[in-house]
Amino acid sequence: MKKWWTKERRLAHREKLLNPEARYHGLSSRQAAALVKTAGECSSCGHDGSQSRLGIHHRNRDKHDQSPGNLVVLCHRCHIR
C-alpha cells in the first residue's frame, strides 16, 4: 500500500481534498493549527492567544502563497491592523 502512494498520487489526492474556498488555500487546517501551536504567540506583540485567538497572516496578502517565509502568526488584534 505504501508503494501505491506515489508523490503524484499524493498531490492529486491532496488537491482533491483541499477546498478552494478554504480559509488557508493549500494549507490544511491541521497544518495551520500546528503552525500556530509551534509559534505559541503573536509575532508582533508577543500575546499568547489567551484573550485574542491566534491566526495566520500572509505577508504578501496572497492566500495561495504558502511558503514559510510568507506566513506569520498574529493575534486577532494585530491581524486587523
Secondary structure, 3 states (H helix, E strand, C coil): CCCCCCHHHHHHHHHHHCCCCCCCCCCCHHHHHHHHHHHCCCCCCCCCCCCCCEEEEECCCCCCCCCHHHEEEEEHHHHCC
